[in-house]
Amino acid sequence: MNFRTIIEPFRIKSVEALKFTTREERASALVAARNNVFQLRAEDVLVDLLTDSGTGAMSSAQWGALMQGDESYAGSRSFYRFDRVVRDLTGFKHIIPTHQGRAAERILFHTVLHPGQIVPNNNHFDTTRANIEVEDAEARDLVIAAGRQPSTIHPFKGNIDTDALEALLDRDGDRVPLVMVTVTNNSGGGQPVSLQNLRGVRALCDRYKKPFFLDACRFAENAYFIKIREEGQRDRAPREIAREMFSLADGCTMSAKKDGLANIGGFLAMNSDAWAEQCRNLLILTEGFPTYGGLAGYDLEAIAQGLEEVTDEAYLRYRIRSTEYLAEKVVAAGVPIIRPAGGHAVYVDARALLPHIPPLQYPGIALVNALYVEAGVRGVEIGTVMFGQHHDGTETAGAMDLVRLAIPRRVYTQSHIDYVAEAVIAVARMGSSLRGYRITSAPKTLRHFTAEFEPLA
């Protein structure tokens, strides 16, 4: 029997009380945070959808694994369990633990990049782009055209444009040290990449003799989308599909704070002996010994257990369907979003919702701040603030101005999501009264984390 109700594939063993605030208290808190929701106290947020990175709830098996943590400095038992699980999943020869995904990116790019080089991707996310640009290299986005059109329906809007990639490799291949693809494509709305597309990238990399890396932090969600959307994949298990995804690449960066179901951690994996040796040397300098990489033994245990749980089909069905459920409710009310729904988040199209606010007055910030003040819901701007600033200090409008509502794994119930939908719809209806912002202070790199804003008259 097929019932429509989404049922969480778990039972709740422990709860944390939420703090309820008034609108006046939230407005005051936002002013104190210089109108940047990153600077709010988390306890002043009712439903926190800022990110799904490290904010999930661990399972009872993960909590049990914490007690098995071996905190030996070198060669701990926990590392070898972690190494075994990651190697079984990915098939890569060298597994290098890091404290989180951006550390893996920094180590990889500092090792292999030189000024003037180009790293193509479907879409680079914020820390990936920053870690490339800090090496005076270029992060070039080559997502397919549908991936830049929020309302266009396409099953794999995260696909990289293989024609554009081929043209780049043919024209400037000597400047490309590696090719990357992000699964799922976070900057483009949490959209998946097809196996057919990954196979096409593999073929191009073979022809031009280029290493191929995945940004794999949401690999399990991507594998499930392949299962339900790609022809010929319906009868395969998500873990089998994930293994094929990894088999098409030469390495990956991974934030275990996403599909590792852990609160901290990540890894860098690859097949190249030469690159691995250089990366491990840098790891020792900046992160720690190669068998802990900046993590405690109990963190390695939690990640290993999480990577075994995350490809469970019941979990993934719930995960993808619950995100889709939120999308359906806001779309039915006329709220423009990136369609179809992504794996980990709903992305509201702030530029379409607030056409009276130009991109350089940051419609995404206007919508994020209004959601917090009116309902206590914290989202994040994915647009001109995050991606509009160039490495030379100039600024242009981002490709899109989105507000991401990222759903932490196994944290909120359906009633929380119903509340979020109600809040989004209410704020959308008052959209014409919202005004833009200007930046009063910001760093040169990753400015969205600490920038300060003030509303425009």
C-alpha positions as CSV (number, residue, x, y, z in Angstrom):
1,M,0.0,0.0,0.0
2,N,1.2,3.5,-0.8
3,F,0.4,6.1,1.7
4,R,1.1,9.8,1.1
5,T,2.2,10.7,4.6
6,I,6.0,11.1,5.0
7,I,7.1,9.1,8.0
8,E,10.6,9.7,9.5
9,P,12.5,6.4,9.4
10,F,13.6,6.8,13.0
11,R,12.4,7.3,16.5
12,I,13.4,10.2,18.7
13,K,15.4,9.3,21.9
14,S,16.4,12.8,23.0
15,V,15.1,16.3,22.5
16,E,16.3,19.9,22.9
17,A,14.0,22.7,23.9
18,L,13.5,25.6,21.5
19,K,13.5,29.2,22.6
20,F,10.6,31.2,21.5
21,T,11.1,35.0,20.9
22,T,8.9,37.9,20.0
23,R,9.2,39.8,16.7
24,E,10.6,42.8,18.6
25,E,13.3,40.6,20.2
26,R,14.3,39.2,16.8
27,A,14.4,42.7,15.2
28,S,16.7,43.8,18.0
29,A,18.9,40.7,17.7
30,L,19.3,41.3,13.9
31,V,20.3,44.9,14.4
32,A,22.9,43.7,17.0
33,A,24.1,41.2,14.4
34,R,24.6,44.0,11.9
35,N,21.8,42.6,9.7
36,N,23.9,39.4,9.0
37,V,22.1,36.3,10.2
38,F,25.5,34.5,10.4
39,Q,26.2,36.7,13.4
40,L,23.0,35.8,15.3
41,R,23.2,33.7,18.5
42,A,21.8,30.3,17.5
43,E,19.7,30.2,20.6
44,D,17.7,33.2,19.2
45,V,16.7,31.1,16.1
46,L,13.6,29.0,16.2
47,V,14.1,26.9,13.0
48,D,17.7,27.0,11.8
49,L,18.0,26.3,8.1
50,L,21.3,28.3,7.7
51,T,23.1,25.1,6.6
52,D,22.9,21.3,6.6
53,S,26.6,21.1,7.2
54,G,27.4,19.5,10.6
55,T,23.9,20.4,12.0
56,G,22.3,16.9,11.7
57,A,21.4,14.6,14.5
58,M,23.6,11.5,14.9
59,S,22.1,8.1,15.3
60,S,22.2,5.9,18.4
61,A,24.7,3.7,16.6
62,Q,26.9,6.8,16.0
63,W,26.7,7.8,19.6
64,G,27.7,4.3,20.6
65,A,30.6,4.4,18.1
66,L,31.9,7.6,19.9
67,M,32.6,5.4,23.0
68,Q,34.8,3.2,20.8
69,G,37.1,6.1,19.8
70,D,40.8,5.3,20.0
71,E,42.7,8.5,20.7
72,S,46.2,7.2,20.0
73,Y,48.2,9.9,18.2
74,A,49.4,7.6,15.4
75,G,47.9,4.5,14.0
76,S,44.7,4.5,16.0
77,R,42.2,1.7,15.6
78,S,39.5,4.3,14.8
79,F,41.5,5.5,11.8
80,Y,41.8,2.1,10.4
81,R,38.0,1.6,10.7
82,F,37.5,5.0,9.0
83,D,40.0,4.1,6.3
84,R,38.3,0.7,5.6
85,V,34.8,2.2,5.3
86,V,35.9,5.1,3.0
87,R,38.0,2.8,0.9
88,D,35.1,0.3,0.5
89,L,32.8,3.1,-0.5
90,T,35.0,5.1,-2.9
91,G,37.7,2.6,-4.0
92,F,40.4,5.3,-3.9
93,K,43.9,4.3,-3.0
94,H,44.8,7.1,-0.6
95,I,42.4,8.3,2.2
96,I,43.5,11.4,4.0
97,P,41.3,12.6,6.9
98,T,40.8,16.3,7.5
99,H,38.9,18.3,10.0
100,Q,36.3,19.3,7.4
101,G,35.7,19.7,3.6
102,R,37.4,23.1,3.2
103,A,40.6,21.7,4.7
104,A,40.6,19.0,2.0
105,E,40.1,21.7,-0.7
106,R,42.9,23.8,0.7
107,I,45.3,21.0,0.8
108,L,44.5,19.7,-2.7
109,F,44.5,23.1,-4.4
110,H,47.6,24.4,-2.6
111,T,49.4,21.2,-3.7
112,V,48.4,21.1,-7.3
113,L,47.5,24.7,-8.5
114,H,49.7,27.4,-9.9
115,P,48.8,31.0,-10.7
116,G,46.9,31.4,-13.9
117,Q,45.5,27.9,-14.0
118,I,41.8,27.0,-14.4
119,V,39.6,24.5,-12.5
120,P,36.4,23.8,-14.3
121,N,33.3,22.6,-12.4
122,N,29.6,22.5,-12.8
123,N,29.4,25.1,-10.0
124,H,32.0,25.8,-7.4
125,F,30.6,26.5,-3.9
126,D,32.0,29.3,-1.7
127,T,35.0,27.7,0.0
128,T,35.9,25.7,-3.1
129,R,36.0,28.9,-5.2
130,A,37.9,30.8,-2.5
131,N,40.5,28.1,-2.1
132,I,41.1,28.2,-5.8
133,E,41.3,31.9,-6.1
134,V,43.7,32.3,-3.2
135,E,46.2,30.4,-5.3
136,D,45.6,33.0,-8.1
137,A,43.8,30.5,-10.2
138,E,40.4,30.7,-11.8
139,A,37.3,28.7,-10.7
140,R,35.2,28.4,-13.9
141,D,31.6,27.3,-13.7
142,L,30.3,25.3,-16.7
143,V,26.9,24.1,-15.6
144,I,24.4,23.3,-18.3
145,A,22.0,26.2,-19.4
146,A,19.1,24.7,-17.6
147,G,21.1,24.9,-14.3
148,R,21.1,28.7,-14.6
149,Q,17.3,28.9,-15.1
150,P,15.4,28.5,-11.8
151,S,12.0,27.7,-13.2
152,T,13.2,25.2,-15.9
153,I,12.3,21.6,-15.1
154,H,15.2,19.2,-15.8
155,P,16.0,16.0,-14.0
156,F,19.7,16.7,-13.8
157,K,20.2,20.5,-13.6
158,G,23.5,19.9,-11.9
159,N,25.1,18.4,-15.1
160,I,28.3,20.0,-16.3
161,D,28.2,21.2,-20.0
162,T,30.4,18.7,-21.6
163,D,30.6,20.6,-24.9
164,A,31.9,23.7,-23.0
165,L,34.3,21.5,-21.0
166,E,35.6,19.9,-24.2
167,A,36.1,23.4,-25.8
168,L,38.0,24.6,-22.7
169,L,40.2,21.5,-22.7
170,D,40.9,21.8,-26.4
171,R,41.7,25.6,-26.1
172,D,43.3,25.9,-22.7
173,G,44.0,22.4,-21.6
174,D,47.6,23.2,-20.6
175,R,46.1,25.5,-17.9
176,V,43.7,22.9,-16.5
177,P,45.4,20.7,-13.8
178,L,42.2,18.8,-13.0
179,V,38.4,18.8,-13.6
180,M,35.9,18.8,-10.8
181,V,32.1,18.1,-10.6
182,T,30.1,18.9,-7.5
183,V,27.5,16.2,-6.5
184,T,24.9,17.4,-5.8
185,N,25.4,20.9,-7.2
186,N,24.9,23.2,-4.1
187,S,25.3,26.6,-5.8
188,G,22.8,25.6,-8.4
189,G,20.1,24.6,-6.1
190,G,21.2,21.2,-4.7
191,Q,20.6,19.7,-8.2
192,P,21.9,16.2,-9.1
193,V,24.4,15.1,-11.8
194,S,23.5,12.1,-13.9
195,L,25.7,9.0,-14.3
196,Q,25.7,9.6,-18.1
197,N,27.1,13.1,-17.5
198,L,29.8,11.8,-15.1
199,R,30.7,9.1,-17.7
200,G,31.0,11.9,-20.4
201,V,33.4,13.9,-18.1
202,R,35.4,10.7,-17.5
203,A,35.8,10.2,-21.3
204,L,36.9,13.8,-21.8
205,C,39.4,13.5,-19.0
206,D,40.8,10.3,-20.5
207,R,41.1,11.9,-23.9
208,Y,42.9,15.0,-22.6
209,K,44.8,13.1,-19.8
210,K,43.3,15.2,-16.9
211,P,42.6,14.0,-13.4
212,F,38.9,14.0,-12.5
213,F,37.8,14.9,-8.9
214,L,34.4,14.9,-7.3
215,D,33.2,17.4,-4.7
216,A,31.4,14.5,-3.0
217,C,29.8,16.0,0.1
218,R,26.3,15.0,-0.9
219,F,27.1,11.9,-2.9
220,A,24.4,9.8,-1.4
221,E,21.6,12.2,-2.2
222,N,23.0,12.4,-5.8
223,A,23.0,8.6,-6.0
224,Y,19.3,8.4,-4.9
225,F,18.3,11.0,-7.5
226,I,20.1,8.9,-10.1
227,K,18.1,5.8,-8.9
228,I,14.7,7.5,-9.2
229,R,15.4,9.8,-12.3
230,E,17.9,8.1,-14.6
231,E,16.8,5.5,-17.1
232,G,18.0,2.0,-16.2
233,Q,18.9,2.8,-12.6
234,R,15.6,2.1,-10.8
235,D,16.6,-1.4,-9.6
236,R,20.0,-0.5,-8.3
237,A,20.8,0.2,-4.7
238,P,22.0,3.7,-3.8
239,R,25.3,2.4,-2.5
240,E,26.0,0.5,-5.7
241,I,25.3,3.7,-7.7
242,A,27.5,5.7,-5.4
243,R,30.4,3.3,-5.9
244,E,30.1,3.7,-9.7
245,M,30.1,7.5,-9.3
246,F,33.4,7.3,-7.4
247,S,34.8,4.7,-9.8
248,L,34.5,7.3,-12.6
249,A,36.8,9.7,-10.7
250,D,40.5,9.9,-9.7
251,G,39.8,11.4,-6.3
252,C,37.4,13.5,-4.3
253,T,37.1,16.1,-1.6
254,M,34.5,15.4,1.1
255,S,32.8,17.2,3.9
256,A,31.6,14.5,6.2
257,K,29.4,17.2,7.8
258,K,26.9,16.5,5.0
259,D,26.5,12.9,3.8
260,G,28.9,11.6,6.4
261,L,26.1,12.4,8.9
262,A,28.6,13.7,11.3
263,N,29.0,17.1,13.1
264,I,32.7,17.5,12.0
265,G,35.2,16.0,9.7
266,G,36.0,15.2,6.1
267,F,38.6,13.7,3.9
268,L,40.7,14.0,0.7
269,A,40.9,10.8,-1.4
270,M,42.9,10.1,-4.6
271,N,44.7,7.5,-6.6
272,S,47.9,9.5,-7.4
273,D,50.8,8.4,-5.3
274,A,52.8,11.6,-6.1
275,W,49.9,14.0,-5.2
276,A,49.0,11.9,-2.1
277,E,52.6,12.2,-0.7
278,Q,52.6,16.0,-1.2
279,C,49.1,16.3,0.3
280,R,50.1,14.3,3.4
281,N,53.1,16.4,3.9
282,L,50.9,19.5,3.9
283,L,48.4,17.8,6.2
284,I,51.1,17.1,8.8
285,L,52.1,20.8,8.7
286,T,48.6,22.2,9.1
287,E,46.1,19.6,10.2
288,G,47.9,16.8,12.1
289,F,49.3,13.3,11.7
290,P,48.0,11.4,8.6
291,T,46.0,8.9,10.8
292,Y,43.9,11.6,12.5
293,G,44.1,14.7,10.3
294,G,42.8,17.2,12.8
295,L,40.1,14.9,14.2
296,A,39.6,13.0,17.4
297,G,39.3,9.2,17.3
298,Y,35.6,9.4,18.2
299,D,35.1,11.7,15.2
300,L,36.6,9.1,12.9
301,E,34.2,6.5,14.4
302,A,31.2,8.7,14.0
303,I,32.0,9.4,10.3
304,A,32.7,5.7,9.6
305,Q,29.3,4.8,11.0
306,G,27.6,7.7,9.3
307,L,29.0,6.7,5.9
308,E,27.5,3.2,6.4
309,E,24.1,4.6,7.3
310,V,23.7,7.3,4.7
311,T,23.1,5.1,1.7
312,D,20.2,3.3,3.4
313,E,17.3,3.6,1.0
314,A,14.6,4.3,3.6
315,Y,16.6,7.2,4.9
316,L,17.3,8.6,1.4
317,R,13.6,8.3,0.4
318,Y,12.6,10.2,3.5
319,R,15.4,12.8,3.0
320,I,14.6,13.6,-0.6
321,R,10.8,13.4,-0.2
322,S,10.7,15.7,2.9
323,T,12.6,18.4,1.0
324,E,10.2,18.0,-2.0
325,Y,7.3,18.3,0.5
326,L,8.4,21.8,1.5
327,A,8.9,22.8,-2.1
328,E,5.5,21.6,-3.1
329,K,3.8,23.7,-0.4
330,V,5.5,27.0,-1.3
331,V,5.2,26.5,-5.0
332,A,1.4,25.9,-4.6
333,A,1.3,29.4,-3.0
334,G,3.1,30.9,-5.9
335,V,6.5,31.4,-4.4
336,P,9.2,31.1,-7.1
337,I,11.9,28.5,-6.3
338,I,14.5,26.5,-8.1
339,R,12.6,23.6,-9.6
340,P,12.6,20.7,-9.2
341,A,13.4,20.6,-5.5
342,G,17.1,19.9,-4.6
343,G,18.2,17.2,-2.3
344,H,19.2,19.1,0.8
345,A,17.4,22.4,0.5
346,V,14.7,24.5,-1.1
347,Y,16.1,27.6,-2.9
348,V,13.7,30.5,-3.1
349,D,14.3,32.8,-6.1
350,A,14.7,36.1,-4.3
351,R,15.4,38.0,-7.5
352,A,12.1,36.9,-9.0
353,L,10.2,37.3,-5.8
354,L,11.6,40.9,-5.1
355,P,12.0,42.4,-8.6
356,H,11.9,45.9,-7.2
357,I,15.3,45.2,-5.4
358,P,18.2,45.2,-7.9
359,P,20.9,42.5,-7.4
360,L,23.5,45.0,-6.1
361,Q,21.0,45.9,-3.3
362,Y,20.9,42.2,-2.3
363,P,17.4,40.9,-2.6
364,G,18.6,37.6,-1.0
365,I,19.7,39.5,2.2
366,A,16.3,41.3,2.3
367,L,14.4,38.0,2.1
368,V,16.7,36.2,4.6
369,N,16.4,39.0,7.2
370,A,12.6,39.3,6.8
371,L,12.2,35.5,7.3
372,Y,14.1,35.8,10.6
373,V,12.4,38.8,11.9
374,E,8.9,37.6,11.0
375,A,9.2,34.0,11.9
376,G,12.5,33.2,13.5
377,V,13.6,31.1,10.5
378,R,17.2,31.4,9.5
379,G,18.2,30.8,5.9
380,V,21.2,31.9,3.9
381,E,21.7,34.1,0.8
382,I,23.3,32.3,-2.2
383,G,23.7,35.0,-4.7
384,T,25.4,38.4,-5.2
385,V,26.8,38.7,-1.7
386,M,28.2,35.2,-1.7
387,F,29.4,35.2,-5.3
388,G,29.3,38.7,-6.7
389,Q,32.7,39.9,-5.4
390,H,35.7,39.1,-7.6
391,H,39.2,38.3,-6.5
392,D,40.3,41.8,-7.7
393,G,37.8,43.5,-5.4
394,T,35.2,44.4,-8.1
395,E,31.6,43.4,-7.8
396,T,28.9,42.3,-10.3
397,A,25.5,40.7,-9.9
398,G,25.6,37.0,-9.2
399,A,24.2,34.5,-11.7
400,M,21.1,34.2,-9.5
401,D,20.0,35.6,-6.2
402,L,18.7,32.7,-4.1
403,V,17.7,32.1,-0.4
404,R,18.7,28.6,0.6
405,L,16.6,26.8,3.2
406,A,18.9,23.9,4.1
407,I,17.3,21.2,6.1
408,P,19.5,19.5,8.7
409,R,19.4,15.7,8.6
410,R,17.1,14.0,11.1
411,V,16.5,17.1,13.1
412,Y,13.1,18.6,12.3
413,T,9.7,17.0,12.1
414,Q,7.0,17.5,9.5
415,S,5.3,20.2,11.7
416,H,8.5,22.2,11.7
417,I,8.5,22.0,7.9
418,D,4.9,23.0,7.8
419,Y,5.8,26.1,9.9
420,V,8.6,27.0,7.6
421,A,6.3,26.8,4.6
422,E,3.8,29.0,6.3
423,A,6.6,31.5,7.2
424,V,7.9,31.6,3.6
425,I,4.5,32.2,2.2
426,A,3.7,34.9,4.6
427,V,6.9,36.8,3.9
428,A,6.5,36.3,0.2
429,R,3.1,38.0,0.4
430,M,4.7,41.1,2.0
431,G,7.5,41.1,-0.5
432,S,6.6,44.4,-2.1
433,S,7.3,46.2,1.2
434,L,10.8,44.8,1.7
435,R,13.8,47.0,0.9
436,G,17.3,46.4,-0.2
437,Y,20.6,46.7,1.8
438,R,24.0,48.0,1.4
439,I,27.3,46.6,2.7
440,T,29.0,48.8,5.3
441,S,31.9,46.5,6.1
442,A,33.2,43.3,4.5
443,P,36.4,41.3,4.1
444,K,37.9,40.6,0.7
445,T,37.4,36.8,0.9
446,L,34.2,34.9,1.8
447,R,32.5,38.1,2.8
448,H,29.1,36.7,3.4
449,F,30.2,35.1,6.7
450,T,31.1,38.4,8.4
451,A,29.9,41.3,6.2
452,E,27.8,44.0,7.9
453,F,24.7,45.5,6.3
454,E,22.3,48.4,6.7
455,P,18.9,48.7,5.2
456,L,18.4,51.3,2.4
457,A,15.8,54.0,2.9
